[in-house]
Amino acid sequence: MSGYKKDTICVQSGWKPGNGQPRLMPIIQSTTFKYDSSEQMGRLFDLEDSGYFYTRLQNPTNDMAAQKICELEDGYAAMLTSSGQAATYYAVFNICEAGDHVVMSSTVYGGTFNLLTCTMKKMGISCSVVDPDAPKEELDKAFRENTKCVFAETIANPALVVLDIEKFADLAHAHHCPLIVDNTFATPIHCNPFRWGADIVTHSTTKYMDGHGAAVGGCIVDSGNFDWAAYPDRYSGLCTPDESYHGIVYTEKFGKGAYITKATSQLMRDLGSIQAPMNAFLLNLGLETLALRMERHCGNALKIAQFLEDHEKVAWVNYPGLSGNRYYDLARKYMPEGTCGVIAFGLKGGRAAAGAMMDRLKLAVIATHVADSKTCMLHPASHTHRQMTDEQLVEAGVAPDLIRLSVGIENAEDIIADLKQAMEAV
Ligand SMILES: *Cc1c(COP(=O)(O)O)cnc(C)c1O
């Protein structure tokens, strides 16, 4: 679909029906695939031929949805995972093993923070947490001989810190590492991190891509740009024979496809966090309207951010699309057509006022969800981030009074009216 605009790719890419075939992308709801000869099946297992044999590794419906996301990101290859968490885990674990080290932005999603600082630590992979706004010289100090990748978010959930992608890409590359960017909040409609030097992109497709709160899922996209073979000792998993595949060397056999092929044929085979084909089908339906919805999410969010800014009971508002915001210039550079539909704000009454207001909402429900067509609200310090200490909260850019408002695609006037009446309780 090269040459087409993103909104067209959203609708048309992935599935190309032949004569008399279904117009809508079909769900291939099958665990296995049939072959005529034993030899042919053997070749598939040796990665000598490409084809489907078992849905834990690959499924045609998943691949069609992944292909659409790959085109939206202008990437080389992509794969779906069962969740955003699985995407983050595989993206890092595909190039890191016990003894390796990761540099990560402090403002990443809470689940990513736990995964890298606690769970992967138990696997022997250590992580240094850095302030994404720190100057380059400061960030340089976090790198070690064994640092294998840098991880950050385009727009941090929920701190709404906008990443200076070029700064982070330069930094990572100066230390012979790829930059992995979680692009969940901006979506490829508003930002293409590859354009600014990122090497790998991850998504929680559970958010805007699905958009309807129907299916948990994730995606990894590889730009194909990082030259693993230039550092064979550092990325030995990609550049030396894989004994579990009769000694295949991924970079030699698959070139630019090495990273995604290894993640599929090795990590997915062994760890099995595959997305259900039914979820990939739902994801594809969500993707069809992604461009349309992002326009409305951002239009609504800007109006609501302006309303909150002018409200007497509001202490502060953080929305990168708001002129005067700390990240406004970075947002203009990397996301000129809009950022996301998520706003963070605090009330003058602090934590207690946040609770009182949220209990009175009628339209905007309290939900552990974000980036959805239905407006919802959450108080991270009491909900998603409650396992963090106050110190960690501040480091993550999450003030104890921060309310995360995920603006949906309802009529903005109705959302504003709901917020107005709820704030009367404060
Ligand atoms: C939700 C989220 C994740 C985790 O995704 P799941 O699909 O819930 O596993 C990762 N990164 C960001 C930015 C998120 O918002």
The ligand as an SDF file (V2000), in Angstrom:
LIG
                    3D

 15 15  0  0  0  0  0  0  0  0999 V2000
   -1.3470   -0.1510   28.6600 C   0  0  0  0  0  0  0  0  0  0  0  0
    0.0300    0.1290   28.2620 C   0  0  0  0  0  0  0  0  0  0  0  0
    0.9800   -0.8930   28.1670 C   0  0  0  0  0  0  0  0  0  0  0  0
    0.6550   -2.3330   28.5240 C   0  0  0  0  0  0  0  0  0  0  0  0
   -0.2630   -2.8430   27.6340 O   0  0  0  0  0  0  0  0  0  0  0  0
   -1.2970   -4.0550   27.9550 P   0  0  0  0  0  0  0  0  0  0  0  0
   -1.9430   -4.2550   26.6330 O   0  0  0  0  0  0  0  0  0  0  0  0
   -2.2020   -3.5760   29.0230 O   0  0  0  0  0  0  0  0  0  0  0  0
   -0.4810   -5.2180   28.3980 O   0  0  0  0  0  0  0  0  0  0  0  0
    2.2400   -0.5720   27.7290 C   0  0  0  0  0  0  0  0  0  0  0  0
    2.5760    0.6950   27.4270 N   0  0  0  0  0  0  0  0  0  0  0  0
    1.6900    1.7140   27.5120 C   0  0  0  0  0  0  0  0  0  0  0  0
    2.1150    3.0890   27.1660 C   0  0  0  0  0  0  0  0  0  0  0  0
    0.3990    1.4670   27.9380 C   0  0  0  0  0  0  0  0  0  0  0  0
   -0.4710    2.4940   28.0330 O   0  0  0  0  0  0  0  0  0  0  0  0
  1  2  1  0
  2  3  1  0
  2 14  2  0
  3  4  1  0
  3 10  2  0
  4  5  1  0
  5  6  1  0
  6  7  2  0
  6  8  1  0
  6  9  1  0
 10 11  1  0
 11 12  2  0
 12 13  1  0
 12 14  1  0
 14 15  1  0
M  END
$$$$
